[in-house]
Amino acid sequence: MKQIVRVFLKVLLVLIGSALVFFFWASSPTMDEKEYSKLITHNYETQVDNDSVYSIVTYNIGYLSGMTNNRAIAKPKELFDDNLKKVVAEIKKENPDIIAFQEIDYNAARSYEVDQEEEIAKLGYNYVARGVNWDEHYVPFPYWPPSMHFGKMVSGQSIVSKYELKDYERIVLERVPDNPFYRDALYLERLVQVVKVMLEGQEVVVINIHLEAFDKPTRARQFEYVVNLFNKYKNQYATILLGDFNSKARDSEAVVQKLIKMNGVGNAAFEVSNPANTFDTKDLYERIDYIFYTENSIEYVDGKVLNDFGQASDHLPVQMNFRLK
């Protein structure tokens, strides 16, 4: 009997040790942290229309997984290839000057290690601000079955532009404080990207965000930080705050209401009485993606939700056309 107990304990210790080794390996980064924040310059062929009207888009691209995002559903490479072709075609059609992405993959097993940012930059976006917010050797999600795990993950947020970008800053927002340690170690960082875009010799501040999706108190504190940051810039610069707020336009208690009601702040492609929905693309039922701008320095020309992007992501992009005052 004692021998059986000893064998059992040895097996148990091996299993625990193996689990610990796997955990520390899985949650370890694949790259140097200095690479998480980069200004990149390309030399692709590009065309810029100098008609004083500029176009900016926010798009949670959902790593081109469509409505399979975060679901334990098989995701063949053809799905990503087709969605990339769709997105590239629509971007060519709309031809925005600046695009702010959330949930874009750079080198992730879940999207077959395609650098989605670079594939889109080839359309003529020679200035790129990259912010990595998820760098793990192995992400075991969705939890079951293991064949659906994300695996290696290098993902984040990107701002791509046809105009020069400068003074880029990647800011990590507060984490969910009561996440279990094992979840927190493998959870993405929520980011704010701040960069200046040179338009007509002016520095225009663009702030790209992706707020916490699941924990409301954390999202509220992140939002307050972002609003304070926006207020810091908006009186000195033409400023655009955009991204995935994970905050519902129709919820009177949602944190985004503070910006919707703020004097001197415009809201592109938005009507309070009937907000154009951006989520989810299978059954559009809510608005959680926004473009806010400073009305004293930016003239709103028009804007729209880009419905023709379809189900390339579980979000739809929002576009704004504008002039500088």
C-alpha positions as CSV (number, residue, x, y, z in Angstrom):
1,M,0.0,0.0,0.0
2,K,2.8,2.4,0.9
3,Q,4.5,1.7,-2.5
4,I,1.2,2.6,-4.3
5,V,1.0,5.9,-2.3
6,R,4.6,6.7,-3.1
7,V,4.0,6.1,-6.8
8,F,0.9,8.2,-6.7
9,L,2.7,11.1,-5.0
10,K,5.5,10.9,-7.6
11,V,3.1,11.0,-10.4
12,L,1.2,13.9,-8.8
13,L,4.5,15.8,-8.3
14,V,5.4,15.2,-12.0
15,L,2.0,16.4,-13.1
16,I,2.2,19.5,-10.9
17,G,5.7,20.3,-12.0
18,S,4.8,19.9,-15.7
19,A,1.8,22.1,-15.3
20,L,4.0,24.8,-13.7
21,V,6.6,24.6,-16.4
22,F,3.9,24.8,-19.1
23,F,2.3,27.8,-17.3
24,F,5.5,29.8,-17.0
25,W,6.4,29.0,-20.6
26,A,3.0,29.8,-22.0
27,S,2.7,33.1,-20.2
28,S,6.3,34.2,-21.1
29,P,6.8,36.8,-23.9
30,T,8.0,35.8,-27.4
31,M,9.7,39.1,-28.0
32,D,11.6,42.0,-26.4
33,E,9.3,44.4,-24.6
34,K,11.1,47.3,-26.4
35,E,9.4,46.0,-29.6
36,Y,5.9,46.6,-28.2
37,S,5.9,50.3,-29.2
38,K,7.1,51.1,-32.7
39,L,6.8,53.8,-35.3
40,I,7.3,52.0,-38.7
41,T,8.0,53.7,-42.1
42,H,7.3,51.8,-45.3
43,N,8.0,52.7,-48.9
44,Y,4.9,51.4,-50.7
45,E,3.4,53.2,-53.7
46,T,0.8,55.5,-52.4
47,Q,-1.7,58.2,-53.6
48,V,-2.8,61.2,-51.5
49,D,-5.7,63.5,-52.5
50,N,-4.8,67.0,-51.4
51,D,-8.3,68.4,-51.4
52,S,-8.3,69.5,-47.7
53,V,-10.8,66.8,-46.8
54,Y,-9.4,63.9,-44.8
55,S,-10.8,60.6,-43.9
56,I,-10.3,58.5,-40.7
57,V,-11.6,55.1,-39.8
58,T,-11.8,53.1,-36.6
59,Y,-12.0,49.3,-37.0
60,N,-11.9,46.5,-34.5
61,I,-10.8,44.0,-37.1
62,G,-11.2,41.0,-34.8
63,Y,-8.0,39.4,-36.3
64,L,-10.1,38.8,-39.4
65,S,-11.9,35.9,-37.7
66,G,-15.4,37.2,-38.5
67,M,-18.1,35.8,-36.2
68,T,-15.9,33.0,-35.0
69,N,-14.1,35.5,-32.8
70,N,-13.4,34.0,-29.3
71,R,-15.6,30.9,-30.1
72,A,-14.5,27.3,-30.1
73,I,-15.2,27.0,-33.8
74,A,-12.8,25.7,-36.4
75,K,-11.1,28.6,-38.2
76,P,-9.5,27.4,-41.5
77,K,-6.9,29.5,-43.2
78,E,-9.3,30.1,-46.1
79,L,-11.5,32.1,-43.6
80,F,-8.7,34.5,-42.9
81,D,-7.6,34.7,-46.5
82,D,-11.1,35.5,-47.7
83,N,-11.7,38.1,-44.9
84,L,-8.4,39.8,-45.7
85,K,-9.3,40.0,-49.4
86,K,-12.7,41.5,-48.4
87,V,-11.1,44.1,-46.1
88,V,-8.4,45.1,-48.6
89,A,-11.1,45.5,-51.3
90,E,-13.2,47.7,-49.1
91,I,-10.3,49.8,-47.9
92,K,-9.3,50.4,-51.5
93,K,-12.9,51.5,-52.2
94,E,-13.2,53.8,-49.3
95,N,-9.6,55.0,-49.5
96,P,-9.3,56.5,-45.9
97,D,-6.2,58.5,-45.1
98,I,-5.8,57.1,-41.5
99,I,-7.1,53.8,-40.0
100,A,-7.0,52.9,-36.3
101,F,-7.2,49.2,-35.7
102,Q,-8.0,47.1,-32.7
103,E,-7.4,43.4,-32.3
104,I,-5.0,43.1,-35.2
105,D,-2.6,40.2,-35.4
106,Y,1.1,40.5,-36.2
107,N,2.4,37.0,-35.6
108,A,-0.3,34.8,-34.1
109,A,-1.0,31.1,-34.5
110,R,-4.7,31.7,-34.4
111,S,-4.5,33.7,-37.7
112,Y,-1.8,31.6,-39.4
113,E,1.0,34.0,-38.5
114,V,0.1,36.5,-41.1
115,D,1.1,40.1,-40.3
116,Q,-2.3,41.7,-40.9
117,E,-1.0,45.2,-40.3
118,E,1.6,44.9,-43.0
119,E,-0.8,43.4,-45.5
120,I,-3.0,46.4,-45.1
121,A,-0.1,48.9,-45.1
122,K,0.8,47.6,-48.6
123,L,-2.2,49.6,-49.8
124,G,-0.1,52.8,-49.4
125,Y,-0.1,53.3,-45.7
126,N,3.6,54.1,-45.2
127,Y,3.4,55.4,-41.7
128,V,2.5,53.0,-38.9
129,A,2.2,53.2,-35.1
130,R,2.2,49.7,-33.7
131,G,1.2,48.8,-30.2
132,V,1.6,45.2,-29.1
133,N,-0.8,44.3,-26.3
134,W,-0.8,40.5,-26.3
135,D,2.5,38.6,-26.4
136,E,2.4,35.0,-25.1
137,H,4.0,31.7,-26.2
138,Y,0.7,29.9,-25.8
139,V,-2.8,31.1,-24.9
140,P,-5.1,28.2,-24.0
141,F,-8.3,29.8,-25.0
142,P,-11.0,28.9,-25.9
143,Y,-10.6,26.4,-23.1
144,W,-12.1,23.4,-24.8
145,P,-11.3,21.5,-26.9
146,P,-7.5,22.1,-26.9
147,S,-7.5,22.0,-30.7
148,M,-9.2,25.4,-30.6
149,H,-6.6,27.1,-28.4
150,F,-5.2,30.4,-29.8
151,G,-1.6,29.2,-29.2
152,K,1.2,31.7,-29.8
153,M,0.0,35.2,-29.7
154,V,1.4,38.5,-30.9
155,S,-1.4,41.0,-31.4
156,G,-2.4,44.5,-30.6
157,Q,-3.5,47.9,-32.0
158,S,-2.2,49.8,-35.0
159,I,-2.7,53.2,-36.5
160,V,-1.8,53.3,-40.2
161,S,-1.6,56.5,-42.2
162,K,-0.8,58.0,-45.5
163,Y,0.6,61.1,-43.7
164,E,3.6,61.3,-41.4
165,L,3.2,60.1,-37.8
166,K,5.3,61.4,-34.9
167,D,5.6,61.6,-31.1
168,Y,4.0,58.2,-30.6
169,E,3.2,56.9,-27.2
170,R,1.8,53.5,-26.1
171,I,0.0,53.6,-22.8
172,V,-1.0,50.5,-20.8
173,L,-4.3,50.9,-19.0
174,E,-5.3,49.5,-15.6
175,R,-5.8,45.7,-15.5
176,V,-8.8,44.0,-13.9
177,P,-7.6,43.8,-10.3
178,D,-9.4,40.6,-9.2
179,N,-8.6,38.4,-12.1
180,P,-7.2,35.1,-11.0
181,F,-3.4,35.1,-11.3
182,Y,-3.4,32.4,-14.0
183,R,-5.9,34.4,-16.1
184,D,-4.2,37.7,-15.5
185,A,-0.9,36.3,-16.7
186,L,-2.4,35.3,-20.0
187,Y,-4.7,38.2,-20.5
188,L,-4.1,41.0,-23.0
189,E,-3.2,44.6,-22.0
190,R,-5.7,47.3,-22.7
191,L,-4.0,50.1,-24.6
192,V,-4.2,53.8,-25.5
193,Q,-2.2,54.8,-28.5
194,V,-1.4,58.5,-28.8
195,V,0.2,59.8,-32.0
196,K,0.4,63.1,-33.9
197,V,-0.5,63.1,-37.6
198,M,0.9,65.9,-39.8
199,L,-1.9,67.4,-41.9
200,E,-1.3,70.7,-43.7
201,G,1.6,71.4,-41.4
202,Q,-0.5,71.0,-38.3
203,E,-0.1,68.3,-35.6
204,V,-3.4,66.5,-35.2
205,V,-3.6,64.2,-32.2
206,V,-5.1,60.8,-32.7
207,I,-6.0,58.6,-29.7
208,N,-6.8,55.0,-30.4
209,I,-8.3,52.9,-27.5
210,H,-9.7,49.5,-26.8
211,L,-11.3,49.4,-23.3
212,E,-12.0,46.5,-21.0
213,A,-14.8,44.3,-22.4
214,F,-15.8,42.1,-19.4
215,D,-15.3,44.0,-16.1
216,K,-17.4,47.2,-15.9
217,P,-15.7,48.9,-12.9
218,T,-12.3,48.5,-14.6
219,R,-13.7,49.8,-17.9
220,A,-15.1,52.9,-16.0
221,R,-11.7,53.7,-14.5
222,Q,-10.0,53.2,-17.8
223,F,-12.5,55.5,-19.4
224,E,-11.9,58.2,-16.9
225,Y,-8.2,58.0,-17.6
226,V,-8.9,58.3,-21.4
227,V,-11.2,61.3,-20.9
228,N,-8.5,63.1,-18.8
229,L,-6.0,62.4,-21.6
230,F,-8.4,63.7,-24.2
231,N,-8.9,66.8,-22.2
232,K,-5.1,67.3,-21.9
233,Y,-4.8,67.6,-25.7
234,K,-8.1,69.0,-27.0
235,N,-7.5,72.6,-26.2
236,Q,-4.1,72.7,-27.8
237,Y,-4.5,70.4,-30.8
238,A,-7.1,69.2,-33.2
239,T,-7.8,65.9,-31.4
240,I,-9.6,62.7,-32.5
241,L,-10.4,60.0,-29.9
242,L,-11.6,56.8,-31.5
243,G,-11.7,53.0,-31.0
244,D,-13.6,50.2,-29.4
245,F,-15.1,51.6,-26.2
246,N,-17.0,48.4,-25.2
247,S,-19.6,50.9,-24.0
248,K,-23.2,50.8,-25.3
249,A,-24.7,53.9,-26.8
250,R,-28.3,52.9,-25.7
251,D,-27.3,52.3,-22.1
252,S,-28.0,55.6,-20.1
253,E,-25.5,54.4,-17.4
254,A,-22.7,53.5,-19.8
255,V,-19.5,55.4,-19.3
256,V,-19.4,56.6,-23.0
257,Q,-22.4,58.9,-22.2
258,K,-20.0,61.4,-20.6
259,L,-18.4,61.9,-24.0
260,I,-21.6,61.8,-26.0
261,K,-22.9,64.7,-23.8
262,M,-19.7,66.7,-23.6
263,N,-19.9,70.2,-25.0
264,G,-17.6,71.0,-27.8
265,V,-17.1,67.3,-28.7
266,G,-18.5,65.9,-31.9
267,N,-19.5,62.2,-32.5
268,A,-19.1,61.0,-36.1
269,A,-21.9,58.9,-37.8
270,F,-24.0,59.1,-34.7
271,E,-27.5,60.2,-33.8
272,V,-28.6,60.0,-30.2
273,S,-32.1,58.9,-31.1
274,N,-30.9,56.1,-33.4
275,P,-27.2,55.2,-33.2
276,A,-25.9,53.3,-36.1
277,N,-24.9,49.9,-34.8
278,T,-21.4,48.4,-35.1
279,F,-21.7,45.1,-33.2
280,D,-22.1,42.3,-33.9
281,T,-22.1,41.8,-37.6
282,K,-24.3,38.8,-37.7
283,D,-27.1,40.5,-35.9
284,L,-26.3,44.2,-35.5
285,Y,-27.8,45.3,-32.1
286,E,-25.4,47.8,-30.5
287,R,-23.1,50.7,-31.0
288,I,-19.8,50.4,-29.1
289,D,-17.3,51.9,-31.6
290,Y,-16.9,55.6,-31.9
291,I,-15.0,58.6,-33.4
292,F,-15.1,61.7,-31.2
293,Y,-13.5,65.0,-32.3
294,T,-12.9,68.6,-31.1
295,E,-15.5,70.8,-32.8
296,N,-13.5,74.0,-32.3
297,S,-10.6,72.7,-34.5
298,I,-12.2,70.0,-36.7
299,E,-15.1,70.6,-39.2
300,Y,-17.2,67.5,-39.6
301,V,-18.0,66.8,-43.3
302,D,-19.8,63.5,-43.0
303,G,-19.5,60.0,-41.6
304,K,-20.9,56.5,-41.8
305,V,-20.8,53.0,-40.5
306,L,-19.1,50.9,-43.2
307,N,-21.7,48.2,-43.6
308,D,-20.1,46.7,-46.7
309,F,-17.2,45.2,-44.7
310,G,-19.7,42.6,-43.6
311,Q,-18.6,39.8,-41.4
312,A,-14.9,40.1,-41.9
313,S,-14.9,41.0,-38.2
314,D,-17.6,40.9,-35.5
315,H,-17.4,44.7,-35.6
316,L,-18.1,47.2,-38.4
317,P,-15.8,50.1,-39.0
318,V,-16.8,53.8,-38.5
319,Q,-15.6,56.5,-40.9
320,M,-15.4,60.2,-40.6
321,N,-14.6,62.8,-43.3
322,F,-13.3,66.1,-41.9
323,R,-11.5,69.4,-42.6
324,L,-9.2,71.3,-40.3
325,K,-10.5,74.7,-39.2
